[in-house]
Amino acid sequence: MSAQQPAEHAIMMYSTTWCGDCRRAKRVFAALGVPYTEIDIEQDPAAAEMVKKVNGGMSSVPTIVFPDGSVLVEPSNAALEAKLAPFTEKAS
């Protein structure tokens, strides 16, 4: 699954093209069928600044922001799957 078009209450994943953890997170989203919006921080300076602000000056990716304002940074598959569980229930 590729990133979805921005939506009002979308999950936002800030990433880079070369990030292995970002590719892994995309596979989790795809496996669970949860839509998200992906933003490449190397192509969007404002997004890069937001990621640095959230991560204490570090450009840590993936930084995943949820509609409720919560954030996961470089989550394990298990942590991401647990956080996405409510979104899979809505989709079914």
MARSELO-669139 format. One record per residue: residue number from 0; residue in three letters; z negated, y, x of N, C-alpha, C in turn. Coordinates in pm, whole numbers, plus 50000, padded with zeros to 5 digits. Layout:
NODE; num; residu; n.pz; n.py; n.px; ca.pz; ca.py; ca.px; c.pz; c.py; c.px
NODE; NUM; ala; Z; Y; X; Z; Y; X; Z; Y; X
...
***
This chain:
NODE; num; residu; n.pz; n.py; n.px; ca.pz; ca.py; ca.px; c.pz; c.py; c.px
NODE; 0; met; 50000; 49883; 50085; 50000; 50000; 50000; 50000; 50123; 50089
NODE; 1; ser; 50080; 50217; 50059; 50079; 50342; 50133; 49986; 50439; 50062
NODE; 2; ala; 49958; 50549; 50129; 49872; 50649; 50069; 49936; 50702; 49942
NODE; 3; gln; 49852; 50737; 49848; 49899; 50788; 49721; 49909; 50940; 49726
NODE; 4; gln; 49978; 50998; 49629; 49987; 51142; 49618; 49850; 51199; 49583
NODE; 5; pro; 49819; 51322; 49627; 49690; 51380; 49596; 49663; 51384; 49447
NODE; 6; ala; 49540; 51354; 49411; 49498; 51359; 49272; 49369; 51440; 49267
NODE; 7; glu; 49336; 51490; 49150; 49222; 51578; 49136; 49092; 51513; 49186
NODE; 8; his; 49072; 51387; 49157; 48948; 51320; 49198; 48979; 51204; 49293
NODE; 9; ala; 49070; 51226; 49384; 49115; 51120; 49474; 49017; 51096; 49588
NODE; 10; ile; 49021; 50975; 49639; 48954; 50943; 49764; 49045; 50995; 49875
NODE; 11; met; 48986; 51067; 49970; 49064; 51126; 50079; 49029; 51052; 50208
NODE; 12; met; 49133; 51005; 50279; 49110; 50942; 50408; 49177; 51026; 50515
NODE; 13; tyr; 49096; 51080; 50604; 49144; 51158; 50716; 49165; 51062; 50831
NODE; 14; ser; 49286; 51064; 50890; 49322; 50962; 50987; 49416; 51019; 51092
NODE; 15; thr; 49460; 50931; 51184; 49568; 50960; 51278; 49661; 50839; 51274
NODE; 16; thr; 49780; 50857; 51323; 49878; 50748; 51321; 49842; 50635; 51418
NODE; 17; trp; 49771; 50667; 51526; 49742; 50569; 51631; 49609; 50499; 51614
NODE; 18; cys; 49533; 50532; 51512; 49396; 50483; 51496; 49392; 50341; 51439
NODE; 19; gly; 49340; 50247; 51516; 49328; 50108; 51470; 49231; 50093; 51354
NODE; 20; asp; 49119; 50166; 51357; 49024; 50160; 51247; 49085; 50216; 51118
NODE; 21; cys; 49174; 50314; 51132; 49242; 50370; 51014; 49334; 50264; 50953
NODE; 22; arg; 49408; 50194; 51036; 49496; 50087; 50986; 49414; 49978; 50916
NODE; 23; arg; 49298; 49945; 50974; 49209; 49845; 50914; 49160; 49893; 50777
NODE; 24; ala; 49120; 50020; 50768; 49073; 50075; 50641; 49185; 50073; 50537
NODE; 25; lys; 49307; 50103; 50579; 49421; 50099; 50486; 49439; 49957; 50430
NODE; 26; arg; 49418; 49857; 50513; 49431; 49719; 50465; 49324; 49688; 50360
NODE; 27; val; 49203; 49741; 50378; 49097; 49721; 50279; 49136; 49788; 50147
NODE; 28; phe; 49182; 49913; 50154; 49227; 49982; 50033; 49336; 49902; 49962
NODE; 29; ala; 49433; 49852; 50041; 49545; 49777; 49984; 49496; 49647; 49919
NODE; 30; ala; 49408; 49576; 49987; 49359; 49448; 49935; 49284; 49467; 49803
NODE; 31; leu; 49215; 49578; 49791; 49137; 49604; 49670; 49217; 49680; 49564
NODE; 32; gly; 49335; 49728; 49602; 49419; 49802; 49507; 49363; 49938; 49468
NODE; 33; val; 49291; 50001; 49561; 49230; 50132; 49533; 49320; 50242; 49590
NODE; 34; pro; 49365; 50336; 49505; 49448; 50446; 49555; 49366; 50547; 49636
NODE; 35; tyr; 49433; 50613; 49728; 49369; 50715; 49811; 49476; 50811; 49859
NODE; 36; thr; 49431; 50923; 49911; 49522; 51020; 49972; 49491; 51021; 50121
NODE; 37; glu; 49593; 51002; 50202; 49576; 51002; 50347; 49623; 51135; 50405
NODE; 38; ile; 49542; 51190; 50495; 49577; 51314; 50563; 49568; 51291; 50713
NODE; 39; asp; 49679; 51312; 50783; 49686; 51297; 50928; 49629; 51424; 50991
NODE; 40; ile; 49515; 51412; 51057; 49450; 51531; 51112; 49527; 51592; 51229
NODE; 41; glu; 49619; 51516; 51286; 49702; 51571; 51394; 49812; 51661; 51338
NODE; 42; gln; 49841; 51648; 51210; 49944; 51729; 51146; 49886; 51841; 51060
NODE; 43; asp; 49755; 51841; 51039; 49690; 51936; 50950; 49566; 51994; 51018
NODE; 44; pro; 49580; 52112; 51082; 49469; 52171; 51155; 49344; 52195; 51069
NODE; 45; ala; 49361; 52232; 50944; 49246; 52255; 50855; 49172; 52124; 50831
NODE; 46; ala; 49246; 52015; 50814; 49184; 51883; 50795; 49110; 51841; 50922
NODE; 47; ala; 49169; 51869; 51037; 49105; 51835; 51164; 48973; 51910; 51178
NODE; 48; glu; 48969; 52035; 51139; 48846; 52114; 51146; 48741; 52060; 51049
NODE; 49; met; 48784; 52019; 50930; 48691; 51962; 50833; 48628; 51835; 50889
NODE; 50; val; 48708; 51750; 50951; 48657; 51625; 51010; 48556; 51657; 51120
NODE; 51; lys; 48586; 51754; 51204; 48493; 51793; 51310; 48362; 51846; 51251
NODE; 52; lys; 48372; 51923; 51144; 48252; 51979; 51081; 48163; 51867; 51025
NODE; 53; val; 48225; 51770; 50959; 48152; 51659; 50899; 48089; 51570; 51007
NODE; 54; asn; 48154; 51561; 51122; 48113; 51467; 51227; 48052; 51533; 51350
NODE; 55; gly; 47987; 51647; 51331; 47917; 51710; 51442; 48004; 51745; 51561
NODE; 56; gly; 48128; 51790; 51534; 48219; 51831; 51640; 48312; 51722; 51689
NODE; 57; met; 48295; 51601; 51641; 48380; 51489; 51683; 48496; 51470; 51586
NODE; 58; ser; 48610; 51431; 51638; 48727; 51401; 51554; 48728; 51253; 51519
NODE; 59; ser; 48622; 51205; 51458; 48607; 51063; 51425; 48689; 51027; 51302
NODE; 60; val; 48776; 50927; 51320; 48857; 50879; 51208; 48851; 50727; 51204
NODE; 61; pro; 48864; 50668; 51087; 48883; 50738; 50961; 48753; 50803; 50912
NODE; 62; thr; 48769; 50922; 50857; 48664; 50987; 50782; 48710; 50982; 50637
NODE; 63; ile; 48635; 50914; 50554; 48675; 50891; 50414; 48579; 50967; 50324
NODE; 64; val; 48637; 51057; 50241; 48557; 51140; 50152; 48583; 51093; 50009
NODE; 65; phe; 48474; 51069; 49937; 48481; 51017; 49801; 48465; 51129; 49698
NODE; 66; pro; 48510; 51105; 49575; 48504; 51210; 49473; 48365; 51268; 49451
NODE; 67; asp; 48259; 51191; 49478; 48123; 51241; 49460; 48073; 51322; 49580
NODE; 68; gly; 48161; 51339; 49681; 48125; 51416; 49799; 48066; 51334; 49912
NODE; 69; ser; 48040; 51205; 49888; 47988; 51119; 49994; 48097; 51089; 50096
NODE; 70; val; 48055; 51053; 50216; 48148; 51035; 50328; 48114; 50905; 50402
NODE; 71; leu; 48218; 50831; 50439; 48204; 50719; 50531; 48287; 50752; 50655
NODE; 72; val; 48231; 50727; 50772; 48301; 50752; 50898; 48310; 50621; 50974
NODE; 73; glu; 48431; 50582; 51008; 48456; 50457; 51080; 48377; 50341; 51020
NODE; 74; pro; 48389; 50321; 50888; 48308; 50216; 50826; 48358; 50076; 50861
NODE; 75; ser; 48266; 49981; 50858; 48304; 49841; 50871; 48378; 49802; 50743
NODE; 76; asn; 48447; 49690; 50747; 48514; 49641; 50625; 48412; 49622; 50514
NODE; 77; ala; 48297; 49562; 50546; 48195; 49535; 50444; 48143; 49664; 50382
NODE; 78; ala; 48117; 49765; 50464; 48066; 49893; 50411; 48171; 49960; 50323
NODE; 79; leu; 48297; 49956; 50365; 48403; 50017; 50285; 48424; 49941; 50155
NODE; 80; glu; 48426; 49809; 50162; 48442; 49728; 50040; 48329; 49756; 49941
NODE; 81; ala; 48206; 49768; 49991; 48092; 49796; 49903; 48108; 49933; 49837
NODE; 82; lys; 48151; 50032; 49913; 48167; 50167; 49859; 48283; 50172; 49758
NODE; 83; leu; 48385; 50090; 49781; 48502; 50091; 49692; 48483; 50007; 49567
NODE; 84; ala; 48378; 49926; 49561; 48359; 49836; 49447; 48367; 49906; 49311
NODE; 85; pro; 48303; 50021; 49291; 48314; 50087; 49160; 48457; 50130; 49127
NODE; 86; phe; 48536; 50157; 49227; 48675; 50200; 49205; 48763; 50081; 49167
NODE; 87; thr; 48729; 49961; 49215; 48807; 49844; 49177; 48777; 49804; 49034
NODE; 88; glu; 48653; 49827; 48989; 48617; 49796; 48852; 48690; 49887; 48753
NODE; 89; lys; 48707; 50014; 48792; 48780; 50109; 48706; 48927; 50070; 48695
NODE; 90; ala; 48980; 50014; 48805; 49123; 49982; 48808; 49155; 49856; 48727
NODE; 91; ser; 49056; 49770; 48704; 49086; 49645; 48634; 49070; 49657; 48485
***
